């Protein structure tokens, strides 16, 4: 494992607007990030974090759509993983429902003043 720190503004895409999206929004809101969310349904309370909203089905997106994004989080159950496998060759992708498809892990992180601690459970998805 190679822990990294992002040092420039990132363009992040989150697929799905449910509970997993709300959690990622809180984390991404702490760093300088342009956030876009794509989902068919935006009924879940995502708080007051600023983001671009695109109401669309993930499977209707063309491969070129993903070019402008640095980080891609997929927070939906996938019935077809072919586009994810293609994108993982050139993009940083985190697939919450299937970590084996991911090419990066976003650790559970806590800030306390000048100290930041990150935790990742190698055996389970949730480090709690």
N, C-alpha and C positions, 0 to 999 in steps of 0.2 A: 504494500500500500504506500502511496505517495501523497501525503497531505499537502494541499496547496492553499495559497491565499490569493484571491483575485485582487489585482491592483488597478484595474481600469473599469470604467463604467460598462456594465454588461447589458445586453438585450436578452431578456428572458421570456420564454413562452411557456405557458401552463395550459395543458389540455385537460379540460374538465373544470367545473366550477362548484365542486362539492367540498366536503370537509377537508380532504387532502389539499385542495387548492388553498383553502383558508389558512391552513398551517404554513404552507410554503410562502404565501403572501406575507405573513408576519415576519418570517425569516428574511425574505428578499427585501422587505421594506427597510431593514437595518443596514443594507449596503446600497451604494449608488447603482440603480438598476432601472431600466425601462422595462415595464412588465406588460405583456399582452396575454389575455386569456381567451381561449377558444372553447366554446361549449354550446350545445343545443339549449341548455337550460341554465338560467342564472337565478334560480329561486333561493339558493342557499345564501345566508348572510355572510358576505365576505369582508365585512367591516368597512373602514373608511380609507383603505389604502388606494392610492391612485393607480389606475391601470387602464389599458386600452381593451375594450370589450368587442369581441367578434362572435356573433351568434351564427354558428355554422357547425356542421357535423365533421368530426375529425377525418373520416374516411373520404370526404369530398375534397379535401385539401390537396392541391398539386404539390409535387416535390419542391418546386421553386419557391413556394410560399415560405419554406423554412430557412431559406438562404440568409435572411437578415438577422437571425437569432443566434446568440452565442451559447445559451443554456436552454435546454428543452426538458421540461418536466411533464411526464404523462401520468395523469391522475385518474385514468379511467381503466376499466377492464378492457383488454384488447381481444377482439375476435380474430383479427388479422394482424400479424406482426411484420409483414413484408416491408412496409415503408419504414418501420422503426429500425429494422436490420440494415436497410440501405443508409438511413440517416446516421446511424451509429458509426459508420465508416469515416464521417467527416465532421460530425457535430457531437457536443457533449450532451448526452441523453441520460435522464434518470427516470426509470419506469417503476412507479411505485407498486403496481400490482404484480410485477414480474422482474425482480432485481437482476436476474440472470441476463436480461436484455440490456441492462444499464452499462454504460462505460464510465460512470462516475458515481460516487456515493456522497450524499449531502449529510454530513454528521449532525447529530443532535448537539446544539451549541447553546451555551449560557454565558451571558456577559455579566460581569460584576466590576463596574468601574473600569480600571485599566487592564483587567484580566479577563481572558476569554478561554473557556474550557469546552472542548468538543469530545463527544463520546460516540462510539459506534460498537454495536454488538456484532461480532463476526458470525454468530450462529443464528440470530433472530433479526427480524426487521425492525423491531422497536427496542431501543436500548434501555427503556425504563425498567 
